[in-house]
Amino acid sequence: MRLEDRPEPAPDSGTLLVQALALGVCGTDREIVAGAYGWAPPGGKRLILGHESLGRVLDAPPGCALSAGELVVGIVRRRDPIPCVACAAGEWDMCRNGLYTERGIKGHDGYGAERFRLEPEYAVKIDPALELCGVLLEPATIVAKAWDHIDRIGHRTRSWSPRTVLVTGAGPVGLLAALMARQRGHEIHVLDRAETGPKPELVRELGGTYHAHDLPDSLRPDIALECTGAVPLIVDVLKRAAIDGIVCLTGVSGSRPPLPFDFGQFNRDVVLGNIVVFGTVNANRTHYEMGATALAQANRTWLAKMIRRRVPLARWQEAFENRPDDIKVILQFSEEAT
């Protein structure tokens, strides 16, 4: 990982010219830096990092729905070139052949540059009142998609009336999942390892119940969103689902020795309880727009508390450090957005 000079972005790489304001840093970025994940563009040896963007439009083509001066976030995933049936329908998050690319992750340079270009269809306008909190949109899209699918699955029955939501993990994705649960009027429970600090405080400010390390045996959520990828937690969540419950898995697990798990009992519970378990990854434009709406409706002070460190470009290495009280860390390209 290094900071280096690159040529100005070529005009043929997108008709929108955008000035970067901030870049969110997450576990995926650290995995790429460690060499565990990520692909350089075809023919290249290096990848410009950054998939959680926030920028200001410097130049837009005539007739475009965006104008110079507006805040935008770039969509991460790009449809595959064939395209498959999902990508052709604008649902590139559901790509069926795996030939998609992703800005800053897979085969496509990211948004970690002072200026970058975008195609208008992959740019999402942000409420200017959000200011720097707009950088939270990309993680918000993950749970916006999760909630979109949860709502669709739940309405398989006319009697669906969920009340209790369990979120495991109080990182950015987990806290934003809890925010959207509260916006839907649900009772929320959030589990994380931190016993003190900003995470319990943020959950309580939402009116939720925070659990450190353990959950009460009596908790049987109607909806569960697992946001850690930690295998023991996944097992626990699967065992807890209420009758007619829905479990959404958003975390990616690493390889580890298998845990004891009674799949026969799990199968009986799922079948006899009408339980749905599904996974979700990434997001399409619809979910970016849903996430942008959810952020615009949220308390901006609450959102700002999620951003624990704002690292200036001159000290860029610090943005990739993992510190105990971190929730969201951003690399700030410009002091313009605060």
Disulfide bonds with the S-S distance in Angstrom:
none
